Amino acid sequence: MACEVKTTCPYCGVGCGVIARVDDEGSVSVKGDPEHPANFGRLCSKGSALAETLDLDGRLLHPEIGGRRAGWDEALNLVARRFAETIAEHGPDSVAFYVSGQLLTEDYYVANKLMKGFIGSANIDTNSRLCMSSSVAGHRRAFGSDTVPGAYEDLELADLVVLTGSNLAWCHPVLYQRLAAAKASRPEMKVVVIDPRRTMTADIADMHLALAPDSDVALFNGLFAHLAVSGAVDQNYISAHTRGFAEAFAAVSALDLAELSALTGLSQAQLRDFFRLFETTEKVVTCYSQGVNQSASGTDKVNAIINCHLATGRIGRPGMGPFSLTGQPNAMGGREVGGLANMLAAHLDIEKSVHRDLVRRFWGAPALAGKPGLKAVDMFRAVADGRIKALWIMATNPVVSMPDADAVEAAIRACPFVVVSDILRETDTARHAHVLLPSLGWGEKDGTVTNSERRISRQRAFLDAPGEARPDWWQLAEVGRRMGFSQAFAHASPAEVFAEHAALSGFENDGRRDFDIGAHAAIDKAAYDDLKPFQWPQPRGTQPRERRFFAEGGFYHADGRASFVAVDASVSRRANDTYPYTLNTGRVRDHWHTMTRTGKSARLSAHIAEPFAEIHPRDAEKLAVADADLMRIESPYGRAIVRALITERQAEGSLFVPMHWNDQFASKGRIDALVPPVTDPVSGQPASKNVAVKATRFEARAYGFAVSAEKPQGVDAAYWAIARAEGGWRLELAFAEQQADWIGWCRRVFSIPAGTEPIGYTDRQSGELRLAFFDGERLLAALFLATRPVAVARNWAVSQLRASHTDLGTRFAVAAGRPGAGREDPGATVCSCFSVGVNQITAAIRDGCHSVQAIGERLSAGTNCGSCRAEIRGIIDGCLAAAAE
């Protein structure tokens, strides 16, 4: 019988509500939940494609020890024994957990309790360290707590929204949609985008400030100084609710526009315009994300932003405040339960003895850790040098996502005992595990997540657990019991874990701490199953309500005041004569983290199917790099090979490469292997946005593109990148040497049955080769080679995997790599939601569709998630400009 289940999207920190429908045949479809207050029914391209990522291909379905199948008892007993033996011989700090913002709060809570409360070490850190720990540190320095003051509604209520270090259109698309809709209804609203790149988010900007990398502190210090001397500060708020204003102002008072212009790379006119706009607009929200956080000065950047809001009293009121946009679906939930090595559960501080005593008494944990543990980069250094001898990695892929990723891989490979809990059997990290534990994935697991506006929502199961997969919290509790802590880990359900988490948040609180959901301390399974999204705090005895913090003070430092923090405006220039380019890493629209989920969707891979580097045209000319050439990018730590994307959106002297590709999808795409292990001294967050690199054109003897019904195996090429396609796979290639037998190469790589002969041709003069293999009417594989990047109608070629080829003409069209007369080539995908290509859009433009709305009415492109609307507008502008010449 068909059923619908309300749950929460597992991607970014927006925390969108999703309705999953399972029909009578077991097929799943998803749509946005119109009642969820985060998205009101909207979904982005990734959320819309969730149902396409639920297959069991590649799933880890049984525990494994040393590559062999094992039972749960054997695997868990081994984990408990090896951890206990290591602790007994080397002490509790010889073991560590590395966890993830992909975990549910209940998983996070049990992991934190086991490590900090009963093993007695704080060596538990999370991949959220890589995305938002600078925000945590900045909040704690300013507010005395890790408190996000506002709500998503503030983006719609503000008269000025400043987006700094945030490509909102691609990284938080539903928030971007909400902002774009608000600006469309109130054109007087202003949006400022601060980013070295002109990202798609700048499409709605009234002002784009292309500042120099890592010059954010200088910019906001300059703004702070301007506000102070222009009379825009709120002296009543400063006097009543803050401390340190004079010292913070003294640190910035000497800055003048000329110096700021030199530091930021912005003109004095741009600086004046921005400062004046901020000064004269009361309702201002400043949203910041990884471009601020992922920096060696990330915490100072956060405090420079907060200083401006404290100085003007623009905090905690509708349409006002600093707003940290978290990257992962449950980074906030991890913060609530102490998932970071320097925090305790319930926003308590591990450095404070009174807080340690509170948690010790609540948990009944006499071995509670007495000091902060190792943060992520230092944790893997400790694995490398042998201080950590047993490591449990959960729901994350540090061999891809950590800085200096090759060194991280070497450390994990050499670690005496490694446990990995994951949903996939083959990841870059799982290949080094001594024990693999199969976890539940989205749609199978049950628990809660917290989004960027402090809203707690349920993730609910609507699929049966596959094979022997089990929840992460259960795995941890079972190991805790086997280590002798049975009473502390007697939880029988996620509802019981959540109730304990809620009870701890309210324990001896009485308003002294920001995080309090004590109203749910006695929640039972039925109430937990029915739990509606709610925003914290919700103390015992209260009903859910929307809440902002700090409009009337009430900060969480001992004196109840906020702290202005004096921060240094100097700018780190890392590029040098040997490594002259600045590498910036980040996300693309349709992929997520290391692609273990989005890589399953052919539709999501159609927009961008391989790793690439954005490079400015003048830089490309210096390097003799043409569009679609391959580039080798190197730092002292590693190297990568990626496709060149020449664009004026990129600043001269800088490169942008996405962080998603890994050894499962590309031969040389792990870009974090190039990132040095440089961290913010306060937060420990790595600096992934300002990396000194050199770049060269990658020389190849042959370039190729292929489509295949079967997944290619054993690809021996200097460069390859593989992606899912409708009906099979697509493959980009480059070879250092020509093959002597390309037909034999195809038979081996594409699993072509013996006796199947290709059609095609070789042009020795041009160096082109075309081969296509058919089984009756079905295309098995096609390979296209040339001495330059191959000019093939790629999306059309991919579509031929599902087409019927009944005559020789259509088969030769496949071999030629382009449709015959009267057949449409959609071109490169622009709209993933409706699979609309650039050629279809340009045809509609020629036919009179000269607005994004008109394109949407004709082709549906841009009418679902809206993430492609900026790209569509750029195509329209380019076509109309060309027509006017």
Secondary structure, 3 states (H helix, E strand, C coil): CCEEEEEECCCCCCCCEEEEEECCCCCEEEEECCCCCCCCCCCCHHHHCHHHHCCCCCECCCCEECCEECCHHHHHHHHHHHHHHHHHHHCHHHEEEEECCCCCHHHHHHHHHHHHHHHCCCCEEEHHHHCCHHHHHHHHHHHCCCCCCCCCHHHHHCCEEEEECCCHHHHCHHHHHHHHHHHHHCCCCEEEEECCCCCHHHHHCCEEECCCCCCHHHHHHHHHHHHHHHCCCCHHHHHHHEECHHHHHHHHCCCCHHHHHHHHCCCHHHHHHHHHHHHHCCCEEEEECHHHHCCCCHHHHHHHHHHHHHHHCCCCCCCCEEEECCCCCCHHHHHHCCCCCCCEHHHECCCCHHHHHHHHHHHCCCCCCCCCCCCHHHHHHHHHHCCCCEEEEECCCHHHHCCCHHHHHHHHHHCCEEEEEECECCCCCHHHCCEEEEECCCCCCCEEEECCCCEEEEECCCCCCCCCCECHHHHHHHHHHHCCCCHHHCCCCHHHHHHHHHHHHHCCCCCCCCCCCHHHCCCCHHHHHCCCCEECCCCCCCCCCCCCCCCCCCCCCCCCCEECCCCCCCCCCCCCCCCCEEEEEECCCCCCCCCCCHHHCHHHHCCCCCCEEEECHHHHHHCCCCCCCEEEEECCCCEEEEEEEECCCCCCCEEEEECCCCCCCECCCCHHHCCCCCECCCCCCECCCCEEEEEEECCCCEEEEEEECCCCCCCCCCEEEEEEECCEEEEEEEECCCCCCHHHHHHHHCCCCCCCCCEEEEECCCCEEEEEEEECCEEEEEEEEECCCCCCCHHHHHHCCCCCCCCHHHHHHHHHCCCCCCCCCCCCEEECCCCEEHHHHHHHHHCCCCCHHHHHHHHCCCCCCCCCHHHHHHHHHHHHHHHHC
